[in-house]
Amino acid sequence: MTRAAIKLVMSFIVVACSCSGANDRQEESRSPSTDLSAADSLHEAIEETMAEAHRAISELGVTEAAMLRIQTALSRLARAPGHKERSDLRELHGGGAASAVLSGGGKDSLTLILARFQSGKTTPIHDHGTWAVAYILEGQERYIQWERLDAGGDPRHAQLQVKYERILGPGDAVYWFDPPHDLHSQEATEGVAWELLIFGRNPLQGTLHYFDRETGRVTTKEPVTPADAEERNDWTAQ
Ligand SMILES: [Fe+2]
């Protein structure tokens, strides 16, 4: 069992043991083997999802057909038991967004991430340097896809416009392609929104760019230090 699987198992046990009240009777009858089985099911579902994502990209390339296959794989993963294990979230982009790597995590590896967005806190317009598919688990989210009007030659300045805007709910998905088509911003419209994403490469270990639409200023955020990056991914399957 990989280190990620062991950690997921332990996390699931902690979550299961923290239940109380009306669930006490159920908890008393739940055996450790049941908990382990559920955790294993989640781990298997994650592995199946990643395998399908690899197959889709290998067979179809970074195409709309591949994105739709990955979207279908994420919809199956969303139904797997225990996928809501949400410990170890780290801040992402500021603005209340947070994320956790569920699988992958190598700099140039397909990476599965669980992300959380809070209402009233829009992420900056940003990129990830890669394609991705996002599947909404819970809540409602405003997703805005942006596009550059300039040629992209000035790394410190960009002229942007909205390409499209969508309100996404549970079961909805959106995808974007490799740069320069990966500019977007997100915001939960009610409470908290949760989503699963598969990225073409680990967005936490690549250079990010943040865009100020009013001034056109582009801010570059380099990857975190190697030690920090390692720490961020220390529970992912390597
Ligand atoms: Fe993003």
Residues whose N, C-alpha, C, O or C-beta is under 5 A from the ligand:
A	BS01	LIG	none
